[in-house]
């Protein structure tokens, strides 16, 4: 009986002991609960992704509370500069606390939680190689100089692909100051973010141009007058050909070759010439005129010449040597 009573007493003591512990815990927790009610809390993430140029507290932390004005201020608070697009930086917990104090935020009235280091990464837009190639092709084929039917893009070499911020992106192409339109052409693609230049990308384009050119059918002897039967048109890559190649039949009419030319040679302007209108020993009319008078005399040509060239002529009346410009096969004019 006594033993049974002792067990009841021990059980009651144990029950009171448990109640005291629960009461102590309740007393400890209650002030915290009462204190937490209505207080603003900041929970900084361990990692955060930002888009803008500045790191805002609202983008790297969860902010809760009943003071809406304070929460709005905290969310818009600038912590620092964002890393470049595609890059990351670390910010310490102490630095965030410092920024809160600098913005007149009383930390005693906040519940602040943050890891020792926070990794901030910047979102980005990567312009692909295919997109840049399309930009370059649209530029080339959009110019009148390059006919799509006669232009071949051999390759496009592009430097490092740009990483741009997530904003309004536009571009423009800057060509070289001097450009002949074929061969290797260095272009500069300027990417603008919100209207401001952000990144330059070099795009080197190798272009071949194909044109119909005049080619000799057979060997042509020196001073031979060229006819259409002597040449034919052939489409070929003119990228490495000289600038004075002939691409039209009318450019050879009435002209002769200046030297011997082999068959299957692309004709150039320097290979042909107009035959002289006057030759050494020809008798011509020398004309000299001004506003008030006109004098003419017969003369003898001492050097062959083409239209517009100055040649030496002897005045047959005075036997004096003069220089006159060839007008036609019968006339030369003295320039005053």
C-alpha positions as CSV (number, residue, x, y, z in Angstrom):
1,X,0.0,0.0,0.0
2,X,2.8,2.3,1.0
3,X,4.6,1.4,-2.1
4,X,1.6,2.2,-4.3
5,X,1.2,5.6,-2.6
6,X,4.9,6.4,-3.2
7,X,4.4,5.7,-6.9
8,X,1.4,8.1,-7.0
9,X,3.4,10.8,-5.4
10,X,6.3,10.2,-7.8
11,X,3.9,10.4,-10.7
12,X,2.4,13.7,-9.5
13,X,5.9,15.1,-9.0
14,X,6.8,14.1,-12.5
15,X,3.6,15.7,-13.8
16,X,4.3,19.0,-12.1
17,X,7.9,18.9,-13.4
18,X,6.7,18.5,-17.0
19,X,4.1,21.3,-16.5
20,X,6.8,23.6,-15.2
21,X,9.0,22.9,-18.2
22,X,6.2,23.5,-20.6
23,X,5.3,26.8,-18.8
24,X,8.9,27.9,-18.9
25,X,9.0,27.3,-22.6
26,X,5.8,29.1,-23.1
27,X,7.1,32.1,-21.2
28,X,10.2,32.1,-23.3
29,X,8.4,31.9,-26.6
30,X,5.6,34.3,-25.9
31,X,7.6,37.5,-25.7
32,X,9.2,36.6,-29.0
33,X,5.8,36.0,-30.6
34,X,4.5,39.2,-29.3
35,X,7.6,41.0,-30.5
36,X,7.5,39.4,-33.9
37,X,4.0,40.5,-34.6
38,X,4.1,43.5,-37.0
39,X,7.9,43.6,-37.3
40,X,9.6,43.8,-40.7
41,X,11.8,40.9,-41.7
42,X,14.5,40.7,-44.4
43,X,15.7,37.3,-45.6
44,X,18.6,37.6,-48.1
45,X,18.9,34.8,-50.6
46,X,22.2,32.8,-50.9
47,X,22.0,33.3,-54.7
48,X,20.2,35.9,-56.8
49,X,19.8,36.8,-60.4
50,X,19.4,40.5,-61.4
51,X,18.7,42.2,-64.7
52,X,19.3,46.0,-64.1
53,X,22.5,47.9,-63.7
54,X,22.0,48.3,-60.0
55,X,21.4,45.7,-57.3
56,X,18.2,46.4,-55.4
57,X,17.6,44.8,-52.0
58,X,14.1,43.7,-53.2
59,X,15.7,41.6,-55.9
60,X,18.1,39.7,-53.6
61,X,15.9,39.3,-50.5
62,X,12.4,38.4,-49.3
63,X,11.0,41.4,-47.4
64,X,7.8,41.0,-45.3
65,X,6.0,43.1,-42.7
66,X,3.0,45.4,-42.1
67,X,4.8,48.8,-42.7
68,X,4.2,49.1,-46.4
69,X,6.1,52.4,-46.7
70,X,9.2,50.8,-45.1
71,X,8.9,47.7,-47.2
72,X,8.7,49.9,-50.4
73,X,11.8,51.8,-49.3
74,X,13.7,48.6,-48.6
75,X,12.8,47.0,-51.9
76,X,14.1,50.0,-53.8
77,X,17.3,50.4,-51.8
78,X,20.4,50.2,-53.9
79,X,23.0,47.8,-52.6
80,X,25.6,48.3,-55.3
81,X,26.4,48.0,-59.0
82,X,25.4,44.8,-60.8
83,X,28.1,42.7,-62.5
84,X,28.4,42.7,-66.3
85,X,25.9,40.6,-68.2
86,X,26.8,36.9,-67.8
87,X,29.1,37.7,-64.9
88,X,28.8,37.3,-61.1
89,X,30.0,39.0,-57.9
90,X,29.8,38.3,-54.2
91,X,28.4,40.6,-51.5
92,X,28.9,40.0,-47.8
93,X,26.3,40.2,-45.1
94,X,28.2,42.9,-43.3
95,X,28.1,45.1,-46.4
96,X,24.3,44.8,-46.7
97,X,24.0,45.8,-43.0
98,X,26.2,48.8,-43.7
99,X,24.0,49.8,-46.7
100,X,20.9,49.5,-44.4
101,X,22.5,51.9,-41.9
102,X,23.6,54.3,-44.6
103,X,20.0,54.5,-45.7
104,X,18.9,55.3,-42.1
105,X,17.3,51.9,-41.4
106,X,17.3,50.9,-37.7
107,X,18.5,47.3,-37.6
108,X,17.1,46.9,-34.0
109,X,13.6,47.1,-35.5
110,X,14.2,44.5,-38.1
111,X,14.6,40.7,-38.3
112,X,17.6,40.4,-40.6
113,X,18.8,37.0,-41.9
114,X,21.5,36.6,-44.5
115,X,24.3,34.2,-45.4
116,X,27.9,35.3,-45.0
117,X,28.3,35.7,-48.8
118,X,25.6,36.3,-51.4
119,X,26.3,35.4,-55.0
120,X,24.8,38.0,-57.4
121,X,24.6,37.0,-61.1
122,X,23.5,39.2,-64.0
123,X,21.1,37.9,-66.6
124,X,22.0,38.4,-70.2
125,X,21.0,38.0,-73.8
126,X,23.6,36.2,-76.0
127,X,23.6,37.2,-79.7
128,X,24.3,34.0,-81.6
129,X,26.7,33.6,-84.5
130,X,23.7,32.9,-86.8
131,X,22.1,36.1,-85.8
132,X,25.2,38.2,-86.5
133,X,25.7,36.4,-89.8
134,X,22.1,37.3,-90.8
135,X,22.7,40.9,-89.8
136,X,25.8,41.0,-92.1
137,X,24.1,39.3,-95.0
138,X,21.0,41.6,-94.8
139,X,23.4,44.6,-94.9
140,X,25.4,43.3,-97.9
141,X,22.4,42.3,-100.0
142,X,20.6,45.4,-99.0
143,X,23.2,47.6,-100.8
144,X,22.8,48.3,-104.5
145,X,26.5,47.7,-105.0
146,X,26.1,44.0,-104.3
147,X,23.8,42.1,-106.7
148,X,22.7,38.9,-105.0
149,X,22.8,37.0,-108.3
150,X,26.5,38.0,-108.8
151,X,27.7,38.0,-105.2
152,X,29.0,35.1,-103.3
153,X,29.8,35.2,-99.6
154,X,32.7,32.8,-99.0
155,X,32.8,33.1,-95.2
156,X,32.1,35.4,-92.3
157,X,34.6,35.5,-89.4
158,X,33.2,36.9,-86.1
159,X,35.0,37.8,-82.9
160,X,33.7,36.9,-79.5
161,X,29.9,36.7,-79.3
162,X,28.5,39.6,-77.2
163,X,26.6,39.2,-74.0
164,X,24.1,42.0,-73.6
165,X,21.8,43.2,-70.8
166,X,18.1,42.4,-71.1
167,X,17.0,45.8,-72.4
168,X,16.0,47.3,-75.8
169,X,18.7,46.1,-78.2
170,X,19.4,47.6,-81.6
171,X,22.4,47.5,-84.0
172,X,24.0,49.3,-86.9
173,X,26.9,48.3,-89.2
174,X,29.9,50.6,-89.7
175,X,31.7,49.8,-93.0
176,X,35.4,50.7,-93.6
177,X,36.1,54.2,-94.9
178,X,37.6,52.8,-98.1
179,X,35.9,49.7,-99.6
180,X,36.0,48.2,-103.1
181,X,33.2,45.8,-102.4
182,X,35.0,42.5,-102.9
183,X,37.7,40.5,-101.3
184,X,38.1,40.7,-97.6
185,X,35.9,43.4,-96.0
186,X,36.1,44.3,-92.3
187,X,32.7,45.4,-90.9
188,X,32.0,46.5,-87.4
189,X,28.6,45.6,-85.9
190,X,27.7,48.1,-83.2
191,X,25.1,46.9,-80.6
192,X,23.2,49.6,-78.8
193,X,21.3,49.1,-75.5
194,X,18.6,51.6,-74.9
195,X,20.1,53.7,-77.7
196,X,23.6,53.8,-76.3
197,X,26.6,52.0,-77.7
198,X,27.3,48.9,-75.6
199,X,29.4,46.5,-77.6
200,X,31.3,46.3,-80.9
201,X,31.7,43.1,-82.8
202,X,34.1,42.7,-85.7
203,X,32.8,40.7,-88.7
204,X,35.3,40.1,-91.5
205,X,33.5,39.1,-94.7
206,X,35.1,37.5,-97.7
207,X,33.2,38.3,-100.9
208,X,33.5,37.1,-104.5
209,X,31.9,39.1,-107.3
210,X,31.1,37.5,-110.6
211,X,30.7,39.5,-113.8
212,X,30.6,39.1,-117.6
213,X,34.0,40.1,-119.0
214,X,35.4,40.3,-122.5
215,X,37.9,37.5,-123.3
216,X,40.0,37.1,-126.5
217,X,39.1,34.2,-128.7
218,X,42.4,34.1,-130.5
219,X,45.8,35.8,-130.4
220,X,45.7,39.5,-131.5
221,X,48.7,41.2,-133.1
222,X,49.9,44.6,-132.1
223,X,47.7,47.5,-133.5
224,X,45.0,45.1,-134.7
225,X,41.6,46.7,-134.7
226,X,39.3,44.7,-132.4
227,X,36.0,43.3,-133.7
228,X,33.2,41.3,-132.0
229,X,34.5,38.2,-133.7
230,X,37.8,38.5,-131.9
231,X,36.3,38.3,-128.4
232,X,33.5,36.7,-126.3
233,X,31.8,37.3,-123.0
234,X,32.5,35.0,-120.0
235,X,31.2,35.2,-116.4
236,X,34.0,34.8,-113.9
237,X,35.1,35.8,-110.5
238,X,36.7,39.3,-110.8
239,X,37.8,39.5,-107.1
240,X,41.5,39.3,-108.0
241,X,41.3,40.9,-111.4
242,X,42.5,44.5,-112.0
243,X,39.9,47.3,-111.9
244,X,40.2,48.2,-115.6
245,X,38.8,45.0,-117.0
246,X,36.3,45.5,-119.9
247,X,32.8,44.3,-119.4
248,X,31.0,45.8,-122.4
249,X,31.4,45.4,-126.2
250,X,30.9,49.1,-126.7
251,X,34.1,49.8,-124.8
252,X,36.2,48.2,-127.6
253,X,34.4,49.5,-130.7
254,X,36.8,51.4,-132.9
255,X,39.8,50.5,-130.8
256,X,42.9,48.5,-131.4
257,X,45.3,46.5,-129.2
258,X,48.4,48.2,-128.1
259,X,50.5,45.1,-128.0
260,X,50.4,41.4,-128.8
261,X,47.7,39.5,-126.8
262,X,47.3,35.8,-126.4
263,X,44.0,33.9,-126.7
264,X,41.8,33.5,-123.6
265,X,43.1,36.8,-122.1
266,X,40.7,39.1,-120.2
267,X,40.8,42.4,-121.9
268,X,41.8,45.5,-119.9
269,X,41.6,49.1,-120.7
270,X,45.4,49.4,-120.7
271,X,45.6,46.8,-123.5
272,X,43.6,48.8,-126.0
273,X,43.5,52.3,-127.5
274,X,41.9,54.4,-130.2
275,X,44.0,54.4,-133.3
276,X,45.6,57.8,-134.1
277,X,43.5,60.2,-136.1
278,X,46.6,61.9,-137.5
279,X,49.9,60.3,-138.4
280,X,53.4,61.7,-139.0
281,X,53.6,63.3,-142.4
282,X,49.8,64.1,-142.7
283,X,48.8,67.5,-143.9
284,X,46.2,69.1,-141.6
285,X,44.5,72.5,-141.1
286,X,45.9,74.4,-138.2
287,X,43.2,76.5,-136.5
288,X,43.9,79.3,-134.0
289,X,40.9,81.4,-132.8
290,X,39.9,83.8,-130.1
291,X,36.8,85.9,-129.5
292,X,37.9,88.5,-132.0
293,X,39.7,86.6,-134.7
294,X,40.3,83.3,-136.4
295,X,43.5,82.3,-138.2
296,X,44.1,79.1,-140.1
297,X,47.0,77.6,-142.0
298,X,48.2,74.4,-143.4
299,X,50.6,72.3,-141.4
300,X,52.4,69.0,-141.4
301,X,52.1,66.6,-138.5
302,X,55.4,65.5,-137.0
303,X,54.0,63.0,-134.5
304,X,51.0,60.7,-134.6
305,X,48.1,61.5,-132.2
306,X,44.6,60.5,-131.1
307,X,41.6,62.8,-130.6
308,X,42.4,65.3,-127.8
309,X,46.1,64.7,-127.8
310,X,48.6,67.5,-128.4
311,X,51.0,66.9,-131.3
312,X,53.9,68.7,-132.9
313,X,53.0,70.4,-136.2
314,X,55.1,72.5,-138.6
315,X,53.3,75.6,-140.0
316,X,53.9,75.2,-143.8
317,X,53.6,79.1,-144.3
318,X,56.1,80.1,-141.6
319,X,58.0,76.9,-141.2
320,X,57.6,77.3,-137.4
321,X,57.1,74.3,-135.1
322,X,54.0,74.5,-132.8
323,X,51.9,72.2,-130.6
324,X,48.2,71.8,-131.4
325,X,45.4,69.5,-130.2
326,X,43.9,66.9,-132.5
327,X,40.3,67.6,-133.4
328,X,39.8,65.1,-136.2
329,X,41.8,63.5,-138.9
330,X,42.0,66.8,-140.8
331,X,42.1,69.5,-138.1
332,X,44.3,70.5,-135.2
333,X,43.7,73.5,-132.9
334,X,46.2,75.8,-131.1
335,X,45.3,76.4,-127.5
336,X,45.7,79.9,-126.2
